[in-house]
């Protein structure tokens, strides 16, 4: 019974964290979704890993609001790429790789979403100068993306490994 409850609570907890962190006041782009995608790809089943960040985004988008379909597909797609990066981390787990994966995820999000804003939006001219402008104007958001991804990756990966080590050393071994 304990294992069943544990399996039901864990994904739900991640979804709630993702939804709440996007809904509650926070700096722009400082959110846990990328870290959730990386963590899920590393520690969860593929189904859970791919579903959790998207479900968290959809649920919070109902509160925050949806923008264009092309933008939502780009954002959601970038998180699915991060799940794939997390699956690579599964066999290459160490602090350095988690940090690098988090930074790489931030770059992927920045490149894909700002390209989408330029390609499918009306804010920037469809020229190379317009593309450069879309990236330059997004730099302040990129800083927050990096900080948020690193912060939440540290919380998820560090917290999980800390708890796992405590249990492994039998200091807080769960009852059978």
C-alpha positions as CSV (number, residue, x, y, z in Angstrom):
1,X,0.0,0.0,0.0
2,X,2.8,2.4,0.9
3,X,4.5,1.9,-2.5
4,X,1.2,2.6,-4.3
5,X,0.7,5.8,-2.4
6,X,4.3,6.8,-3.0
7,X,3.9,6.3,-6.7
8,X,0.7,8.4,-6.8
9,X,2.0,11.2,-4.7
10,X,5.4,11.7,-6.3
11,X,4.1,12.8,-9.8
12,X,1.3,14.8,-8.3
13,X,3.7,16.6,-6.0
14,X,5.9,17.6,-9.0
15,X,2.9,18.8,-11.0
16,X,1.7,20.9,-8.0
17,X,5.2,22.4,-7.5
18,X,5.4,23.3,-11.2
19,X,1.9,24.8,-11.3
20,X,2.3,26.7,-8.0
21,X,5.7,28.0,-8.9
22,X,4.3,29.4,-12.2
23,X,1.2,30.9,-10.6
24,X,2.6,32.5,-7.5
25,X,4.5,35.8,-7.9
26,X,8.1,35.2,-9.1
27,X,10.6,36.8,-11.4
28,X,9.9,36.2,-15.1
29,X,11.2,32.9,-16.3
30,X,12.3,31.8,-12.9
31,X,10.3,28.5,-12.8
32,X,10.9,24.8,-12.0
33,X,9.6,23.3,-15.3
34,X,13.0,22.7,-17.0
35,X,14.4,21.3,-13.8
36,X,11.3,19.1,-13.5
37,X,11.9,17.8,-17.0
38,X,15.6,17.1,-16.4
39,X,14.8,15.4,-13.1
40,X,11.9,13.4,-14.5
41,X,14.1,12.2,-17.4
42,X,16.7,11.1,-14.9
43,X,14.7,9.4,-12.2
44,X,11.2,8.7,-13.4
45,X,9.6,6.4,-16.0
46,X,9.6,7.8,-19.5
47,X,5.8,8.2,-19.4
48,X,5.9,10.3,-16.2
49,X,8.9,12.2,-17.4
50,X,7.2,13.4,-20.6
51,X,3.8,14.0,-19.0
52,X,4.7,15.9,-15.8
53,X,6.2,19.1,-17.2
54,X,3.6,19.4,-20.0
55,X,0.8,18.8,-17.5
56,X,2.2,21.3,-15.1
57,X,2.5,23.8,-18.0
58,X,-1.1,23.2,-19.3
59,X,-2.6,23.5,-15.8
60,X,-0.8,26.7,-15.0
61,X,-1.5,28.1,-18.4
62,X,-5.2,27.8,-17.6
63,X,-4.6,30.3,-14.8
64,X,-1.9,32.5,-16.4
65,X,-3.3,32.3,-19.9
66,X,-2.4,30.8,-23.2
67,X,-0.6,32.6,-26.0
68,X,-0.4,31.5,-29.6
69,X,-0.4,27.8,-30.5
70,X,3.0,28.1,-32.2
71,X,4.5,29.6,-29.0
72,X,2.9,26.9,-26.7
73,X,4.2,24.1,-29.0
74,X,7.7,25.6,-29.0
75,X,7.7,26.0,-25.2
76,X,6.3,22.5,-24.5
77,X,8.6,21.1,-27.2
78,X,11.6,22.6,-25.5
79,X,10.6,20.9,-22.2
80,X,10.3,17.6,-24.0
81,X,13.9,18.0,-25.3
82,X,14.9,18.6,-21.7
83,X,13.4,15.3,-20.7
84,X,15.6,13.7,-23.3
85,X,18.6,15.4,-21.8
86,X,17.5,14.0,-18.5
87,X,17.5,10.5,-19.9
88,X,21.1,11.0,-20.9
89,X,21.8,12.2,-17.3
90,X,20.4,9.0,-16.0
91,X,23.7,7.2,-16.9
92,X,26.0,10.2,-16.4
93,X,24.8,11.6,-13.0
94,X,27.2,13.9,-11.2
95,X,27.1,17.5,-10.0
96,X,29.0,18.8,-13.0
97,X,26.7,17.1,-15.6
98,X,23.6,18.2,-13.8
99,X,24.8,21.8,-13.9
100,X,25.9,21.5,-17.6
101,X,22.5,19.9,-18.5
102,X,20.7,22.7,-16.7
103,X,22.7,25.4,-18.5
104,X,22.2,23.6,-21.8
105,X,18.5,23.4,-21.1
106,X,18.4,27.1,-20.5
107,X,20.1,27.8,-23.8
108,X,17.7,25.5,-25.7
109,X,14.7,27.2,-24.2
110,X,16.2,30.7,-25.0
111,X,17.1,29.8,-28.6
112,X,13.9,28.0,-29.5
113,X,11.4,30.3,-27.8
114,X,13.0,33.5,-29.1
115,X,13.2,32.1,-32.6
116,X,9.5,31.2,-32.3
117,X,8.7,34.8,-31.2
118,X,10.5,36.1,-34.2
119,X,9.3,33.6,-36.7
120,X,5.6,33.4,-35.7
121,X,5.0,36.7,-33.9
122,X,4.5,40.3,-35.1
123,X,6.9,42.0,-32.7
124,X,10.0,41.8,-34.9
125,X,10.6,42.2,-38.6
126,X,11.2,39.0,-40.5
127,X,14.9,40.0,-41.2
128,X,18.2,38.9,-39.7
129,X,18.2,42.2,-37.8
130,X,14.8,41.4,-36.4
131,X,16.0,37.9,-35.3
132,X,19.0,39.4,-33.6
133,X,16.8,42.0,-32.0
134,X,14.5,39.3,-30.6
135,X,17.4,37.6,-28.9
136,X,19.0,40.8,-27.6
137,X,15.7,42.0,-26.0
138,X,15.3,38.6,-24.4
139,X,18.7,38.6,-22.6
140,X,17.2,39.9,-19.2
141,X,14.8,36.9,-19.3
142,X,17.6,34.5,-20.2
143,X,19.4,35.5,-17.0
144,X,16.3,34.5,-14.9
145,X,15.9,31.3,-16.9
146,X,19.5,30.3,-16.1
147,X,19.1,31.2,-12.4
148,X,15.7,29.4,-12.1
149,X,16.9,26.3,-13.9
150,X,20.1,26.1,-11.8
151,X,18.2,26.8,-8.5
152,X,15.4,24.2,-9.1
153,X,17.8,21.6,-10.5
154,X,19.8,22.0,-7.3
155,X,16.7,21.6,-5.2
156,X,15.4,18.6,-7.1
157,X,18.6,16.7,-7.8
158,X,20.3,17.7,-4.6
159,X,17.3,17.1,-2.4
160,X,16.6,13.7,-3.9
161,X,20.2,12.6,-3.6
162,X,20.5,13.9,-0.1
163,X,17.3,12.0,0.9
164,X,18.4,8.9,-0.9
165,X,21.8,8.9,0.9
166,X,20.1,9.3,4.2
167,X,17.9,6.3,3.6
168,X,20.8,4.3,2.1
169,X,22.8,4.9,5.3
170,X,19.8,3.6,7.3
171,X,19.5,6.8,9.3
172,X,15.9,7.2,8.1
173,X,15.1,3.8,6.6
174,X,11.5,3.5,5.6
175,X,9.4,0.7,7.3
176,X,8.8,-2.4,5.2
